[in-house]
Amino acid sequence: MADEGLAAHRREPIKSSVSNVAAHRRRKNAATVGKERRESLVRAKRLCRVGISGDTDVFLENDMMIDEEQSILEAQTSSAVEGLKSTVAYQGKGAMQKRVNALRELRRLLSRSEFPPVEASLKAGAIPILVQCLSFGSPDEQLLEAAWCLTNIAAGKPEETEALLPALPLLIAHLGERSSLSVSEQCAWALGNVAGEGEKLRNVLLSQGALLPLARMMLPNKGSTVRTAAWALSNLIKGPDPKAATELIRVDGLLDAIVRHLKKADDELTTEVAWVVVYLSALSNVATGMLVKTDVLQLLVERLATSNSLQLLIPVLRSLGNLVAGDPNTTHAVLVPGREITDHVIEVLVKCLNSENRVLKKEAAWVLSNIAAGSVEHKQLIYSSEAVPLLLRLLSTAPFDLRKEVAYVLGNLCVAPTEGDGKPNLICEHLVSLVGRGCLPGFIDLVRSADTEAARVGLQFMELVLRGMPHGEGPKLVEREDGIDAMERFQFHENEDLRNMANGLVDTYFGEDYGLDD
């Protein structure tokens, strides 16, 4: 991005480009969003313990198995792999059913525990024999059982997932029209687990052509299949290279399918589709440009307003934030002050700020910071809304990471967009009001933190106060809140940017002549 890193490398106070800095922070961390998302909501790799038709024929262990039980399970698994090898070699009467029965037995063992005996199956040589069972012309029942076994092996440790490399070409091939829907979906699940392991395996899948057939699985209105394909795609495109996201959005019919699913699907399917939108809008400017020209924004706002599902609200908020974190022209085209949808966006963000959930509050504050970094009209829209009293309270009471996001919003409300690299023009009415309502101590607390980004935002706001408060009141207000002490801790700080910023403010506003007039 052209503007990336502005606030990180320059000394100027809070600038209108903070939106681009905020967007960069998200885009740079797009790959780690998946980890955060899966740990809190749903695993990056999913163990298949219930069949894609919703049924199972194996008793599921929910608790951890004791060592003795685990040893028995591993021994049974090794025996099952050997039995499968025998049935594959057997060519006599009933060979096909024997093979299916052996596959089913291995699948049961790999599905019984939350921690399946993957290592035992690999040591026994499961992968080559399962690849053989995936050969074209095999009955669907055999293909389904083999793909299910591979799905759960791929849900294991990194080295266990990597063991699936020989199986990937056939798993991808079975995504096509020559395979039944159930087989395609199970293969998509296995590939989603592989993609969830990391960038190396994602690149292998992309080079082998997994993206296009998975994208085509999103086009029909078939809920379970679309849900699995969307989840696999969100793992496949999540970066950090934006090429896959750009390629995906250009697949014929994909954009229309996203709009259709966001409009009509249930919360569970919409959640997976929304995660695809998160990565598309976080990584690809091409995708963002195409998405904002559709009804996606309106649909995201409607979902925010009507859903109480945390699993859905988080990707919807992130998508919304990404779409307004682009260049100012895009933001202005999407959120036009005076339009009903713009007012609705602020309303649903206020709803999220009022939530008891910290993650929702943080995401909503991030979206607001991107809007607040736009035009004066956008700043006024937030300033006159119910968001401001909530933000002021959060700045003094919320956990640190949330206070930092809130600081971006409040700081951006006080500066007008500027051309070039000079100091930003102040919006004095906003600055005086927010300082009068007690926000300065919260910013000074950020200055005292060990987080350099938070300290920079705090120092930038202090500069606004020192320079912009009427009647020269700024220095007195900062001194009253022990702001001089907070800045002086940077006198010998290792970060040159922060050191120069803080020392410059102390020298300019609290130099030798400070206080003589009194």
C-alpha positions in Angstrom: 0.0 0.0 0.0 1.2 3.4 -0.8 0.6 4.9 2.6 1.6 2.0 4.8 3.6 2.8 7.9 3.0 6.6 7.9 2.3 6.8 11.6 5.1 4.3 12.4 7.9 6.3 10.7 6.9 10.0 11.1 6.7 12.3 14.0 3.5 14.1 13.1 0.4 13.8 15.3 -2.7 11.8 14.6 -3.3 12.1 10.9 -6.1 11.4 8.5 -4.0 8.5 7.2 -4.5 6.5 10.4 -7.2 4.6 8.6 -4.5 3.2 6.2 -2.3 2.4 9.1 -5.1 0.6 10.8 -5.9 -1.3 7.6 -2.2 -2.2 7.2 -2.1 -3.6 10.8 -5.0 -5.9 9.9 -3.7 -6.8 6.5 -0.2 -7.5 7.8 -1.7 -9.8 10.4 -4.3 -11.4 8.1 -2.6 -14.7 8.3 -2.8 -14.7 12.1 -6.4 -13.8 12.1 -7.1 -17.4 11.3 -5.3 -18.6 14.4 -7.2 -16.2 16.6 -10.5 -17.0 14.9 -10.1 -20.7 15.3 -8.8 -20.8 18.8 -11.8 -18.7 20.1 -14.5 -20.0 17.8 -13.7 -23.0 15.6 -10.6 -24.9 14.9 -8.4 -24.2 11.9 -8.5 -27.9 11.3 -11.7 -29.8 11.9 -11.9 -33.4 13.0 -14.7 -35.1 11.2 -16.5 -37.2 13.8 -20.0 -37.1 12.3 -20.5 -37.8 8.7 -21.4 -35.0 6.2 -24.9 -36.4 6.1 -25.1 -35.8 9.8 -25.0 -39.3 11.0 -22.4 -41.5 12.6 -22.1 -45.2 13.5 -19.4 -44.9 16.1 -19.5 -44.0 19.8 -17.8 -40.7 20.3 -15.5 -40.2 23.2 -15.8 -36.7 24.6 -13.2 -36.9 27.4 -9.5 -37.5 27.2 -8.7 -41.2 27.1 -6.5 -42.7 29.8 -3.1 -44.0 28.6 -4.1 -47.6 28.6 -7.2 -46.9 26.5 -5.1 -44.8 24.1 -2.6 -47.7 23.7 -5.4 -50.1 22.9 -6.8 -47.7 20.3 -3.4 -47.3 18.7 -2.9 -51.0 18.5 -6.4 -51.4 17.0 -5.6 -48.7 14.4 -2.4 -50.4 13.3 -4.3 -53.7 13.0 -7.0 -51.9 11.0 -4.4 -50.5 8.5 -2.9 -54.0 8.0 -6.4 -55.3 7.5 -7.1 -52.7 4.9 -3.9 -53.6 3.0 -5.1 -57.2 2.9 -8.5 -56.3 1.5 -7.0 -54.1 -1.2 -4.8 -56.9 -2.3 -7.7 -59.4 -2.3 -9.4 -59.8 -5.7 -11.8 -62.6 -4.9 -15.6 -62.7 -4.3 -16.9 -59.7 -2.3 -13.6 -57.9 -2.5 -15.3 -54.4 -2.8 -17.4 -54.9 0.3 -14.5 -56.2 2.3 -12.5 -53.1 1.3 -15.3 -50.8 2.3 -15.7 -52.6 5.7 -12.0 -52.3 6.3 -12.1 -48.6 5.5 -15.1 -48.0 7.7 -13.3 -49.7 10.6 -10.2 -47.5 10.2 -12.5 -44.4 10.0 -14.3 -45.4 13.2 -11.0 -45.6 15.0 -9.8 -42.3 13.6 -13.2 -40.7 14.7 -13.6 -42.1 18.2 -11.5 -39.8 20.2 -10.9 -36.0 20.1 -7.3 -37.0 19.8 -7.3 -39.7 17.1 -4.5 -42.2 16.7 -3.1 -40.5 13.6 0.6 -41.4 14.4 -0.2 -45.1 14.7 -2.1 -45.0 11.4 0.8 -43.3 9.6 3.4 -45.7 11.1 1.3 -48.6 9.8 1.4 -47.1 6.3 -2.1 -45.7 6.0 -1.4 -43.0 3.4 -0.4 -45.1 0.4 -3.2 -47.5 0.8 -5.8 -44.7 1.3 -4.5 -43.0 -1.9 -5.0 -46.3 -3.7 -8.6 -46.4 -2.4 -9.2 -42.9 -3.9 -8.6 -44.1 -7.4 -11.2 -43.1 -10.0 -13.8 -45.8 -10.8 -14.0 -46.8 -7.1 -17.5 -46.9 -5.6 -18.7 -43.8 -3.8 -18.9 -45.6 -0.5 -15.2 -46.5 -0.7 -14.2 -43.0 -1.8 -16.2 -41.4 1.0 -14.6 -43.6 3.7 -11.1 -43.1 2.4 -11.5 -39.3 2.2 -13.0 -39.3 5.7 -9.9 -41.1 7.0 -7.6 -38.6 5.3 -9.7 -35.7 6.7 -9.0 -36.8 10.3 -5.3 -37.6 9.6 -5.0 -34.1 8.2 -6.5 -32.7 11.5 -3.4 -33.9 13.3 0.0 -32.4 14.1 1.8 -30.4 11.4 4.0 -33.3 10.3 1.0 -35.6 10.2 -0.9 -33.2 8.0 2.1 -32.9 5.7 2.0 -36.7 5.3 -1.1 -36.2 3.0 1.1 -34.7 0.2 0.8 -37.8 -1.9 -3.0 -37.8 -1.6 -3.6 -34.1 -2.6 -3.8 -34.5 -6.4 -6.6 -37.1 -6.0 -8.4 -35.2 -3.3 -8.5 -32.2 -5.6 -9.5 -34.3 -8.6 -12.5 -35.5 -6.7 -13.8 -32.0 -6.2 -14.9 -32.0 -9.9 -18.2 -32.9 -11.5 -17.2 -36.5 -12.0 -17.6 -37.2 -8.3 -20.7 -37.3 -6.2 -21.6 -34.3 -4.0 -20.9 -36.2 -0.8 -17.5 -37.4 -2.0 -16.6 -33.8 -3.2 -17.6 -32.3 0.1 -15.6 -34.8 2.2 -12.5 -34.2 0.0 -13.0 -30.4 0.4 -13.0 -30.9 4.2 -9.7 -32.8 4.0 -8.2 -30.1 1.8 -9.5 -27.4 4.2 -7.6 -29.2 7.0 -4.4 -29.2 4.9 -4.8 -25.6 4.0 -5.3 -24.7 7.7 -1.9 -26.0 8.6 0.1 -23.1 7.1 1.4 -21.2 4.2 3.7 -23.9 2.8 0.8 -26.4 2.3 -1.5 -23.6 1.1 1.0 -22.9 -1.7 1.1 -26.6 -2.6 -2.6 -26.7 -2.9 -2.8 -23.5 -5.0 -0.1 -24.8 -7.3 -2.0 -28.0 -7.8 -5.2 -26.2 -8.7 -7.4 -26.5 -5.6 -8.8 -23.0 -5.7 -11.0 -23.2 -8.8 -13.0 -26.4 -8.0 -13.5 -25.2 -4.4 -14.8 -21.9 -5.7 -17.2 -23.7 -8.0 -18.6 -25.6 -5.0 -19.8 -22.3 -3.6 -21.9 -21.5 -6.6 -25.0 -23.8 -6.0 -27.5 -23.2 -3.2 -26.5 -26.4 -1.4 -26.0 -25.4 2.2 -23.7 -28.1 3.6 -21.5 -28.2 0.5 -21.2 -24.4 0.3 -20.4 -24.2 4.0 -17.6 -26.7 3.7 -16.2 -25.2 0.5 -16.3 -21.7 2.0 -14.4 -22.8 5.1 -11.8 -24.6 3.0 -11.4 -21.5 0.8 -11.0 -19.2 3.8 -8.1 -21.4 4.9 -6.7 -21.5 1.4 -6.6 -17.8 0.6 -5.7 -16.3 4.0 -2.3 -15.1 2.9 0.0 -13.4 3.4 0.2 -13.4 -0.5 -2.8 -11.6 -1.9 -2.6 -13.5 -5.2 -5.1 -16.3 -4.2 -7.7 -13.8 -2.9 -7.5 -11.8 -6.2 -7.8 -15.0 -8.2 -10.8 -16.2 -6.2 -12.8 -13.0 -6.6 -12.4 -13.2 -10.3 -13.9 -16.7 -10.6 -17.0 -16.3 -12.7 -20.1 -16.3 -10.6 -18.3 -16.3 -7.2 -19.2 -12.7 -6.3 -22.8 -13.2 -7.1 -22.8 -16.4 -5.0 -21.3 -14.5 -2.0 -24.1 -11.9 -2.2 -26.7 -14.6 -2.6 -25.5 -16.6 0.4 -25.1 -13.5 2.6 -28.7 -12.6 1.7 -30.5 -15.9 2.2 -28.3 -18.3 4.2 -28.7 -19.4 7.8 -26.2 -18.0 10.4 -23.9 -21.0 10.2 -23.4 -20.8 6.4 -23.3 -17.0 6.5 -20.5 -17.2 9.0 -18.2 -19.2 6.7 -19.1 -17.0 3.7 -18.3 -13.9 5.8 -14.9 -15.3 6.7 -14.2 -15.6 2.9 -15.1 -11.9 2.6 -12.8 -11.1 5.5 -9.8 -12.5 3.7 -10.8 -11.2 0.3 -11.2 -7.6 1.7 -8.1 -7.9 3.9 -5.7 -9.0 1.3 -6.9 -7.9 -2.2 -7.5 -4.4 -3.3 -9.1 -5.9 -6.4 -11.5 -7.9 -4.3 -12.3 -4.9 -2.1 -13.1 -2.7 -5.2 -15.4 -5.4 -6.5 -17.2 -6.1 -3.2 -18.0 -2.4 -2.5 -19.9 -2.2 -5.8 -22.3 -4.9 -4.7 -24.9 -5.2 -2.0 -22.3 -6.8 0.4 -22.0 -3.8 2.6 -25.8 -3.5 3.1 -26.1 -7.2 3.8 -23.3 -7.1 6.3 -24.9 -4.2 8.1 -28.3 -6.1 8.1 -26.6 -9.1 9.7 -25.0 -7.0 12.3 -28.4 -5.5 13.2 -30.3 -8.7 13.4 -28.0 -11.5 14.5 -26.9 -12.3 18.1 -24.4 -15.0 17.0 -20.9 -14.2 18.1 -19.5 -16.6 15.5 -21.2 -14.6 12.8 -20.8 -11.1 14.2 -17.0 -11.2 14.4 -16.3 -12.0 10.7 -19.1 -9.6 9.6 -17.5 -6.8 11.6 -14.1 -7.5 10.3 -15.4 -7.6 6.7 -17.1 -4.2 7.3 -13.9 -2.8 8.8 -11.8 -4.0 5.9 -14.2 -2.5 3.3 -14.0 1.0 4.9 -10.3 0.7 5.6 -9.3 1.2 2.0 -8.5 4.5 0.3 -10.6 7.5 1.3 -12.3 7.6 -2.0 -13.7 4.1 -1.5 -14.8 4.9 2.1 -16.6 8.1 0.9 -18.3 6.2 -1.9 -19.5 3.5 0.4 -20.5 5.5 3.4 -22.1 8.7 2.3 -23.3 10.9 5.2 -27.0 11.4 5.0 -27.8 8.1 3.5 -29.8 5.6 5.5 -27.2 2.8 5.3 -24.5 5.1 6.8 -26.7 6.0 9.8 -27.5 2.3 10.1 -23.7 1.4 10.2 -23.2 3.7 13.1 -26.2 2.3 14.9 -25.0 -1.3 14.7 -21.5 -0.3 15.7 -23.0 1.3 18.8 -24.9 -1.9 19.5 -21.6 -3.8 19.4 -19.9 -1.3 21.7 -22.7 -1.9 24.1 -22.1 -5.7 24.0 -20.7 -7.6 26.9 -18.2 -9.3 24.6 -14.8 -7.7 24.5 -13.9 -9.0 21.1 -17.0 -7.4 19.6 -16.3 -4.1 21.3 -12.7 -4.1 19.9 -13.8 -5.0 16.4 -16.5 -2.2 16.5 -13.9 0.3 17.7 -11.6 -0.6 14.9 -14.3 -0.1 12.3 -15.2 3.3 13.8 -11.5 4.3 13.8 -11.5 3.7 10.0 -14.6 5.8 9.5 -13.4 8.5 11.9 -10.2 8.8 9.7 -12.3 9.8 6.7 -13.9 13.1 5.9 -15.1 15.8 8.3 -18.6 14.7 7.6 -17.8 11.2 8.7 -16.1 12.5 11.9 -19.2 14.6 12.6 -21.4 11.6 12.1 -19.6 9.7 14.8 -19.1 12.7 17.1 -22.9 13.4 17.2 -23.8 9.7 17.7 -24.3 7.6 20.9 -20.8 6.1 20.2 -18.9 8.9 21.8 -20.0 8.5 25.5 -19.4 4.8 25.1 -15.9 5.3 23.7 -15.0 7.8 26.5 -16.0 5.3 29.1 -14.1 2.5 27.4 -11.0 4.6 27.2 -10.8 4.7 31.0 -12.2 1.3 31.9 -11.6 -1.2 29.2 -8.7 -3.8 28.8 -5.6 -2.3 27.2 -6.0 -3.6 23.7 -9.5 -2.2 23.5 -8.4 1.2 24.9 -5.8 1.4 22.2 -8.5 0.9 19.4 -10.8 3.5 21.1 -7.9 6.0 21.2 -7.6 5.8 17.4 -11.3 6.7 17.1 -11.3 9.6 19.5 -8.0 11.0 18.2 -9.2 10.9 14.6 -12.3 12.8 15.5 -10.2 15.8 16.5 -8.2 16.3 13.2 -9.3 17.2 9.7 -7.8 15.5 6.6 -4.7 17.3 5.4 -2.7 17.3 2.2 1.0 16.6 2.5 3.0 15.9 5.6 2.3 19.0 7.8 0.6 19.0 11.1 -3.0 18.1 10.9 -5.7 20.8 11.2 -7.6 20.7 14.4 -11.3 20.3 14.8 -11.4 22.5 17.9 -15.0 21.8 18.8 -14.4 18.1 19.0 -11.0 18.4 20.8 -12.4 20.8 23.5 -15.5 18.8 24.1 -13.6 15.4 24.4 -11.0 16.9 26.7 -13.7 18.5 28.7 -15.4 15.2 29.1 -12.2 13.7 30.6 -10.4 11.8 27.8 -6.9 13.2 28.4 -5.9 10.9 31.4 -6.8 7.9 29.2 -4.4 9.0 26.5 -1.6 9.8 29.0 -2.0 6.3 30.4 -1.3 5.0 26.9 1.8 7.1 26.8 3.0 5.3 30.0 2.4 1.8 28.4 5.2 -0.4 27.1 3.3 -0.7 23.8 5.1 1.7 21.3 2.0 2.0 19.0 -0.2 2.9 22.0 2.4 5.4 23.3 2.6 7.0 19.9 -1.1 7.6 19.7 -1.1 9.0 23.2 1.7 11.4 22.4 0.0 12.4 19.2 -3.1 13.3 21.1 -1.1 15.2 23.8 0.4 17.3 21.0 -3.2 18.2 19.8 -4.1 19.3 23.3 -0.9 21.2 23.9 -1.2 23.0 20.5 -4.9 23.3 20.1 -6.7 24.0 23.4 -7.9 27.6 23.5 -6.3 30.3 25.7 -3.1 28.3 26.1 -4.8 25.9 28.5 -3.1 22.8 26.9 0.1 22.7 28.9 -1.7 23.3 32.2 -4.1 20.4 31.5 -1.2 18.1 30.5 0.8 19.1 33.6 -2.2 18.6 35.9 -2.5 14.9 34.7 1.2 14.3 35.2 1.7 14.3 31.4 5.2 15.9 31.7 6.4 12.9 33.7 4.8 10.5 31.2 6.7 12.2 28.4 10.0 12.5 30.2 10.2 8.7 30.5 11.1 8.8 26.8 14.1 11.0 27.3 16.5 8.1 26.7 14.0 5.7 25.1 15.4 3.2 22.5 12.7 4.2 20.0 14.1 7.2 18.3 10.8 8.3 16.8 9.1 8.3 20.2 12.1 9.8 21.9 12.2 12.7 19.5 8.4 13.2 19.6 8.3 13.3 23.5 11.4 15.4 23.9 10.2 17.9 21.3 6.9 18.4 23.0 8.6 18.9 26.4 11.0 21.4 24.9 8.4 23.3 23.0 5.7 23.6 25.6 7.6 23.1 28.9 10.9 24.8 28.2 12.8 27.3 30.3 10.1 29.9 30.0 7.2 27.7 31.1 5.3 29.1 34.1 7.0 32.5 34.2 3.8 34.3 33.2 2.2 32.8 36.3 
